[in-house]
Amino acid sequence: MRKKLFRFAENAKRENIIEPGKPLFDKIKGNWHQLYFKNERPITVELGCGDGEYSVGLAEVDRDRSYIGVDIKGDRLYQGSTYALDNDLDNVAFLRTKIHELDKFFGEGEVDEFWLTFPDPRPRDRDIKRRLTNPRFLKVYQKLCRPNGWFKFKTDSTSLFDYTLEVLENEFPVNDLVFTKDLYKEEELLKDHHGIKTKYEGIWTAKGEKIKYLKFRFKENEGSNDE
């Protein structure tokens, strides 16, 4: 508990963590370029970023893009925030919120690309609506992403991966879908990852678990409109 309290106190001081109680928290929607990054570089959002390993990894590889890791757990965001500060990564930020409230913090078309890495598979049938690749979530990502923007998804869960492919085939049509159920045998798709591997991915691959990966482009959202 002491460690968490320390991290929460540190987070409150940090400009690269946007969370409740900070001025930008209520102003950032539609204004990431102007109010935070102060540039017009394309924005990549990592959903459920946890410790932010992918967010900071991608930010290190490509300084010409801006990255935002989103997670509700502040003690985990502290990890990514610390790495970013220690390594002078001014092209990455962290947003503390729940994924189902994402549209409160991004304007329509503001995001250029989404990453979803190793989310909770929510295996029980009663939790289908909570899966982050459920159509209700995909529609939100589509609204916030620029037309033809990329969505990239990586998981160790076969059941969640199969569910997602089923959704894309039957309920949520997309463009340019590419997928593999054994990522580390696909040289071309591996290039998307720049060698970045999370701690848990390392654990699963060491146990012989195959990593599944897919990417697609969102179709233009013809029916979207702001409330």
BALOBA-1460 file (C-alpha; in Angstrom, 3 decimals):
// residues 227
<rec num="1" residu="m" x="0.000" y="0.000" z="0.000"/>
<rec num="2" residu="r" x="2.860" y="2.416" z="0.800"/>
<rec num="3" residu="k" x="4.341" y="1.852" z="-2.649"/>
<rec num="4" residu="k" x="0.998" y="2.628" z="-4.286"/>
<rec num="5" residu="l" x="0.515" y="5.769" z="-2.237"/>
<rec num="6" residu="f" x="4.004" y="6.940" z="-3.153"/>
<rec num="7" residu="r" x="3.321" y="6.327" z="-6.831"/>
<rec num="8" residu="f" x="-0.020" y="8.115" z="-6.715"/>
<rec num="9" residu="a" x="1.655" y="11.123" z="-5.084"/>
<rec num="10" residu="e" x="4.363" y="11.155" z="-7.741"/>
<rec num="11" residu="n" x="1.801" y="10.813" z="-10.540"/>
<rec num="12" residu="a" x="0.021" y="13.905" z="-9.257"/>
<rec num="13" residu="k" x="3.197" y="15.940" z="-9.891"/>
<rec num="14" residu="r" x="3.939" y="14.618" z="-13.363"/>
<rec num="15" residu="e" x="2.984" y="16.425" z="-16.544"/>
<rec num="16" residu="n" x="3.159" y="13.248" z="-18.649"/>
<rec num="17" residu="i" x="0.269" y="11.661" z="-16.701"/>
<rec num="18" residu="i" x="-3.153" y="13.168" z="-17.330"/>
<rec num="19" residu="e" x="-5.590" y="12.118" z="-14.623"/>
<rec num="20" residu="p" x="-8.540" y="13.388" z="-12.573"/>
<rec num="21" residu="g" x="-7.760" y="16.577" z="-10.683"/>
<rec num="22" residu="k" x="-5.360" y="17.976" z="-13.274"/>
<rec num="23" residu="p" x="-6.378" y="20.919" z="-15.493"/>
<rec num="24" residu="l" x="-5.792" y="19.090" z="-18.784"/>
<rec num="25" residu="f" x="-8.024" y="16.173" z="-17.776"/>
<rec num="26" residu="d" x="-11.172" y="18.149" z="-18.577"/>
<rec num="27" residu="k" x="-9.738" y="20.091" z="-21.542"/>
<rec num="28" residu="i" x="-7.764" y="17.534" z="-23.527"/>
<rec num="29" residu="k" x="-10.529" y="16.144" z="-25.758"/>
<rec num="30" residu="g" x="-9.776" y="17.183" z="-29.319"/>
<rec num="31" residu="n" x="-6.774" y="19.168" z="-28.129"/>
<rec num="32" residu="w" x="-3.903" y="16.690" z="-27.766"/>
<rec num="33" residu="h" x="-1.900" y="18.341" z="-30.535"/>
<rec num="34" residu="q" x="-2.372" y="21.867" z="-29.213"/>
<rec num="35" residu="l" x="-2.381" y="21.470" z="-25.432"/>
<rec num="36" residu="y" x="-0.048" y="18.565" z="-24.794"/>
<rec num="37" residu="f" x="2.293" y="17.603" z="-27.639"/>
<rec num="38" residu="k" x="2.462" y="21.103" z="-29.182"/>
<rec num="39" residu="n" x="2.848" y="19.634" z="-32.676"/>
<rec num="40" residu="e" x="0.774" y="17.989" z="-35.410"/>
<rec num="41" residu="r" x="2.468" y="14.589" z="-35.439"/>
<rec num="42" residu="p" x="0.194" y="11.550" z="-35.844"/>
<rec num="43" residu="i" x="-1.099" y="10.057" z="-32.590"/>
<rec num="44" residu="t" x="-0.977" y="6.383" z="-31.629"/>
<rec num="45" residu="v" x="-3.047" y="5.246" z="-28.632"/>
<rec num="46" residu="e" x="-2.305" y="2.068" z="-26.675"/>
<rec num="47" residu="l" x="-5.457" y="0.740" z="-25.006"/>
<rec num="48" residu="g" x="-5.078" y="-0.829" z="-21.569"/>
<rec num="49" residu="c" x="-1.376" y="-0.062" z="-21.593"/>
<rec num="50" residu="g" x="-0.603" y="-1.378" z="-18.094"/>
<rec num="51" residu="d" x="3.034" y="-0.554" z="-17.323"/>
<rec num="52" residu="g" x="3.284" y="1.239" z="-20.655"/>
<rec num="53" residu="e" x="5.936" y="-1.061" z="-22.104"/>
<rec num="54" residu="y" x="4.562" y="-0.788" z="-25.640"/>
<rec num="55" residu="s" x="3.868" y="2.931" z="-25.428"/>
<rec num="56" residu="v" x="7.414" y="3.822" z="-24.405"/>
<rec num="57" residu="g" x="8.917" y="1.174" z="-26.687"/>
<rec num="58" residu="l" x="7.160" y="2.594" z="-29.730"/>
<rec num="59" residu="a" x="7.969" y="6.154" z="-28.649"/>
<rec num="60" residu="e" x="11.673" y="5.291" z="-28.550"/>
<rec num="61" residu="v" x="11.598" y="3.698" z="-31.990"/>
<rec num="62" residu="d" x="9.689" y="6.477" z="-33.753"/>
<rec num="63" residu="r" x="10.206" y="10.002" z="-32.474"/>
<rec num="64" residu="d" x="8.132" y="11.384" z="-35.343"/>
<rec num="65" residu="r" x="4.878" y="10.147" z="-33.829"/>
<rec num="66" residu="s" x="3.116" y="10.892" z="-30.548"/>
<rec num="67" residu="y" x="2.028" y="8.064" z="-28.242"/>
<rec num="68" residu="i" x="-0.586" y="7.886" z="-25.504"/>
<rec num="69" residu="g" x="-0.941" y="4.939" z="-23.132"/>
<rec num="70" residu="v" x="-4.395" y="4.581" z="-21.568"/>
<rec num="71" residu="d" x="-5.086" y="2.633" z="-18.377"/>
<rec num="72" residu="i" x="-7.147" y="3.065" z="-15.219"/>
<rec num="73" residu="k" x="-4.458" y="1.825" z="-12.825"/>
<rec num="74" residu="g" x="-2.300" y="4.723" z="-11.727"/>
<rec num="75" residu="d" x="0.343" y="2.612" z="-10.001"/>
<rec num="76" residu="r" x="1.021" y="0.889" z="-13.331"/>
<rec num="77" residu="l" x="1.110" y="4.135" z="-15.312"/>
<rec num="78" residu="y" x="3.820" y="5.295" z="-12.922"/>
<rec num="79" residu="q" x="6.134" y="2.691" z="-14.458"/>
<rec num="80" residu="g" x="5.783" y="3.918" z="-18.026"/>
<rec num="81" residu="s" x="5.861" y="7.535" z="-16.914"/>
<rec num="82" residu="t" x="9.115" y="6.983" z="-15.027"/>
<rec num="83" residu="y" x="10.760" y="5.314" z="-18.005"/>
<rec num="84" residu="a" x="9.672" y="8.137" z="-20.285"/>
<rec num="85" residu="l" x="11.062" y="10.782" z="-17.933"/>
<rec num="86" residu="d" x="14.335" y="8.938" z="-17.376"/>
<rec num="87" residu="n" x="14.834" y="8.577" z="-21.141"/>
<rec num="88" residu="d" x="13.674" y="12.023" z="-22.252"/>
<rec num="89" residu="l" x="10.707" y="10.680" z="-24.206"/>
<rec num="90" residu="d" x="8.643" y="13.813" z="-24.693"/>
<rec num="91" residu="n" x="6.553" y="12.145" z="-27.419"/>
<rec num="92" residu="v" x="4.646" y="9.886" z="-25.018"/>
<rec num="93" residu="a" x="1.934" y="10.625" z="-22.446"/>
<rec num="94" residu="f" x="-0.340" y="8.580" z="-20.224"/>
<rec num="95" residu="l" x="-4.066" y="9.007" z="-19.650"/>
<rec num="96" residu="r" x="-5.714" y="7.543" z="-16.573"/>
<rec num="97" residu="t" x="-9.252" y="6.535" z="-17.459"/>
<rec num="98" residu="k" x="-11.413" y="3.539" z="-18.301"/>
<rec num="99" residu="i" x="-11.547" y="2.407" z="-21.918"/>
<rec num="100" residu="h" x="-15.320" y="2.739" z="-22.050"/>
<rec num="101" residu="e" x="-14.912" y="6.469" z="-21.348"/>
<rec num="102" residu="l" x="-12.408" y="6.975" z="-24.158"/>
<rec num="103" residu="d" x="-14.682" y="9.275" z="-26.158"/>
<rec num="104" residu="k" x="-14.559" y="11.808" z="-23.317"/>
<rec num="105" residu="f" x="-10.873" y="12.388" z="-24.017"/>
<rec num="106" residu="f" x="-10.447" y="12.151" z="-27.785"/>
<rec num="107" residu="g" x="-12.223" y="13.988" z="-30.536"/>
<rec num="108" residu="e" x="-13.609" y="12.359" z="-33.659"/>
<rec num="109" residu="g" x="-10.739" y="11.423" z="-35.990"/>
<rec num="110" residu="e" x="-8.090" y="12.655" z="-33.552"/>
<rec num="111" residu="v" x="-6.277" y="9.305" z="-33.305"/>
<rec num="112" residu="d" x="-4.239" y="7.928" z="-36.217"/>
<rec num="113" residu="e" x="-3.662" y="4.411" z="-34.903"/>
<rec num="114" residu="f" x="-4.737" y="2.147" z="-32.049"/>
<rec num="115" residu="w" x="-2.769" y="-0.642" z="-30.394"/>
<rec num="116" residu="l" x="-4.382" y="-3.257" z="-28.126"/>
<rec num="117" residu="t" x="-1.845" y="-5.547" z="-26.471"/>
<rec num="118" residu="f" x="-2.685" y="-8.531" z="-24.268"/>
<rec num="119" residu="p" x="-6.037" y="-7.375" z="-22.848"/>
<rec num="120" residu="d" x="-8.010" y="-9.400" z="-20.330"/>
<rec num="121" residu="p" x="-9.671" y="-12.119" z="-22.484"/>
<rec num="122" residu="r" x="-12.911" y="-12.047" z="-20.438"/>
<rec num="123" residu="p" x="-13.593" y="-15.739" z="-21.175"/>
<rec num="124" residu="r" x="-17.036" y="-15.992" z="-19.551"/>
<rec num="125" residu="d" x="-20.016" y="-15.546" z="-21.859"/>
<rec num="126" residu="r" x="-21.565" y="-13.011" z="-19.516"/>
<rec num="127" residu="d" x="-18.485" y="-10.798" z="-20.020"/>
<rec num="128" residu="i" x="-18.643" y="-10.656" z="-23.825"/>
<rec num="129" residu="k" x="-19.670" y="-6.988" z="-23.767"/>
<rec num="130" residu="r" x="-16.587" y="-6.185" z="-21.682"/>
<rec num="131" residu="r" x="-14.144" y="-7.609" z="-24.232"/>
<rec num="132" residu="l" x="-12.191" y="-4.757" z="-25.757"/>
<rec num="133" residu="t" x="-12.786" y="-6.121" z="-29.259"/>
<rec num="134" residu="n" x="-16.546" y="-6.270" z="-28.791"/>
<rec num="135" residu="p" x="-18.403" y="-4.303" z="-31.516"/>
<rec num="136" residu="r" x="-19.483" y="-1.629" z="-29.037"/>
<rec num="137" residu="f" x="-15.828" y="-0.817" z="-28.314"/>
<rec num="138" residu="l" x="-14.775" y="-1.130" z="-31.951"/>
<rec num="139" residu="k" x="-17.396" y="1.474" z="-32.916"/>
<rec num="140" residu="v" x="-15.882" y="3.917" z="-30.431"/>
<rec num="141" residu="y" x="-12.353" y="3.331" z="-31.735"/>
<rec num="142" residu="q" x="-13.641" y="3.771" z="-35.274"/>
<rec num="143" residu="k" x="-15.222" y="7.121" z="-34.417"/>
<rec num="144" residu="l" x="-12.067" y="8.422" z="-32.752"/>
<rec num="145" residu="c" x="-9.693" y="7.119" z="-35.442"/>
<rec num="146" residu="r" x="-9.063" y="8.887" z="-38.720"/>
<rec num="147" residu="p" x="-10.638" y="7.188" z="-41.755"/>
<rec num="148" residu="n" x="-8.486" y="4.309" z="-42.933"/>
<rec num="149" residu="g" x="-6.465" y="4.384" z="-39.683"/>
<rec num="150" residu="w" x="-4.880" y="1.208" z="-38.343"/>
<rec num="151" residu="f" x="-5.977" y="-0.976" z="-35.430"/>
<rec num="152" residu="k" x="-3.351" y="-3.485" z="-34.234"/>
<rec num="153" residu="f" x="-4.111" y="-6.285" z="-31.782"/>
<rec num="154" residu="k" x="-1.781" y="-8.743" z="-30.065"/>
<rec num="155" residu="t" x="-2.761" y="-11.505" z="-27.628"/>
<rec num="156" residu="d" x="-1.802" y="-14.869" z="-26.204"/>
<rec num="157" residu="s" x="-5.486" y="-15.853" z="-25.853"/>
<rec num="158" residu="t" x="-6.721" y="-18.143" z="-28.626"/>
<rec num="159" residu="s" x="-10.340" y="-17.774" z="-27.528"/>
<rec num="160" residu="l" x="-10.244" y="-13.964" z="-27.595"/>
<rec num="161" residu="f" x="-8.430" y="-13.954" z="-30.922"/>
<rec num="162" residu="d" x="-10.970" y="-16.310" z="-32.510"/>
<rec num="163" residu="y" x="-13.813" y="-14.247" z="-31.064"/>
<rec num="164" residu="t" x="-12.303" y="-11.091" z="-32.567"/>
<rec num="165" residu="l" x="-11.936" y="-12.638" z="-36.013"/>
<rec num="166" residu="e" x="-15.568" y="-13.756" z="-35.812"/>
<rec num="167" residu="v" x="-16.668" y="-10.214" z="-34.953"/>
<rec num="168" residu="l" x="-14.708" y="-8.774" z="-37.863"/>
<rec num="169" residu="e" x="-16.170" y="-11.309" z="-40.259"/>
<rec num="170" residu="n" x="-19.794" y="-11.124" z="-39.164"/>
<rec num="171" residu="e" x="-20.485" y="-7.875" z="-37.314"/>
<rec num="172" residu="f" x="-17.851" y="-5.242" z="-37.954"/>
<rec num="173" residu="p" x="-16.463" y="-5.193" z="-41.508"/>
<rec num="174" residu="v" x="-13.011" y="-3.656" z="-41.942"/>
<rec num="175" residu="n" x="-10.396" y="-3.070" z="-44.633"/>
<rec num="176" residu="d" x="-7.032" y="-4.754" z="-45.179"/>
<rec num="177" residu="l" x="-7.363" y="-7.378" z="-42.442"/>
<rec num="178" residu="v" x="-4.187" y="-9.424" z="-41.948"/>
<rec num="179" residu="f" x="-3.706" y="-11.951" z="-39.161"/>
<rec num="180" residu="t" x="-1.557" y="-14.791" z="-37.887"/>
<rec num="181" residu="k" x="-1.870" y="-17.265" z="-35.035"/>
<rec num="182" residu="d" x="1.904" y="-17.625" z="-34.743"/>
<rec num="183" residu="l" x="3.445" y="-14.172" z="-34.956"/>
<rec num="184" residu="y" x="7.052" y="-15.211" z="-34.527"/>
<rec num="185" residu="k" x="6.910" y="-17.215" z="-37.727"/>
<rec num="186" residu="e" x="5.772" y="-14.202" z="-39.769"/>
<rec num="187" residu="e" x="8.783" y="-12.075" z="-40.618"/>
<rec num="188" residu="e" x="6.816" y="-9.318" z="-42.353"/>
<rec num="189" residu="l" x="4.317" y="-8.869" z="-39.518"/>
<rec num="190" residu="l" x="7.082" y="-8.921" z="-36.929"/>
<rec num="191" residu="k" x="8.343" y="-5.670" z="-38.424"/>
<rec num="192" residu="d" x="5.258" y="-3.955" z="-36.973"/>
<rec num="193" residu="h" x="6.564" y="-4.656" z="-33.479"/>
<rec num="194" residu="h" x="10.135" y="-3.378" z="-33.691"/>
<rec num="195" residu="g" x="11.244" y="-6.169" z="-31.357"/>
<rec num="196" residu="i" x="9.146" y="-4.841" z="-28.475"/>
<rec num="197" residu="k" x="8.061" y="-7.604" z="-26.103"/>
<rec num="198" residu="t" x="6.194" y="-7.054" z="-22.837"/>
<rec num="199" residu="k" x="7.117" y="-8.851" z="-19.630"/>
<rec num="200" residu="y" x="4.057" y="-11.091" z="-19.842"/>
<rec num="201" residu="e" x="4.645" y="-11.811" z="-23.505"/>
<rec num="202" residu="g" x="8.095" y="-13.050" z="-22.555"/>
<rec num="203" residu="i" x="6.590" y="-15.330" z="-19.917"/>
<rec num="204" residu="w" x="4.023" y="-16.793" z="-22.325"/>
<rec num="205" residu="t" x="6.450" y="-17.354" z="-25.174"/>
<rec num="206" residu="a" x="8.910" y="-19.033" z="-22.778"/>
<rec num="207" residu="k" x="6.134" y="-21.480" z="-21.950"/>
<rec num="208" residu="g" x="5.619" y="-22.224" z="-25.637"/>
<rec num="209" residu="e" x="2.443" y="-20.169" z="-26.076"/>
<rec num="210" residu="k" x="1.978" y="-18.840" z="-29.610"/>
<rec num="211" residu="i" x="1.339" y="-15.132" z="-29.926"/>
<rec num="212" residu="k" x="-1.578" y="-14.111" z="-32.127"/>
<rec num="213" residu="y" x="-1.651" y="-10.852" z="-34.039"/>
<rec num="214" residu="l" x="-3.939" y="-9.024" z="-36.407"/>
<rec num="215" residu="k" x="-4.226" y="-5.608" z="-37.933"/>
<rec num="216" residu="f" x="-6.809" y="-3.855" z="-40.061"/>
<rec num="217" residu="r" x="-7.852" y="-0.442" z="-41.284"/>
<rec num="218" residu="f" x="-11.115" y="1.108" z="-40.132"/>
<rec num="219" residu="k" x="-13.650" y="1.913" z="-42.767"/>
<rec num="220" residu="e" x="-14.954" y="5.461" z="-42.796"/>
<rec num="221" residu="n" x="-17.626" y="5.816" z="-40.149"/>
<rec num="222" residu="e" x="-20.519" y="7.165" z="-42.201"/>
<rec num="223" residu="g" x="-23.020" y="7.144" z="-39.368"/>
<rec num="224" residu="s" x="-21.039" y="8.936" z="-36.686"/>
<rec num="225" residu="n" x="-22.028" y="12.298" z="-35.302"/>
<rec num="226" residu="d" x="-21.223" y="14.209" z="-32.160"/>
<rec num="227" residu="e" x="-23.831" y="14.495" z="-29.468"/>
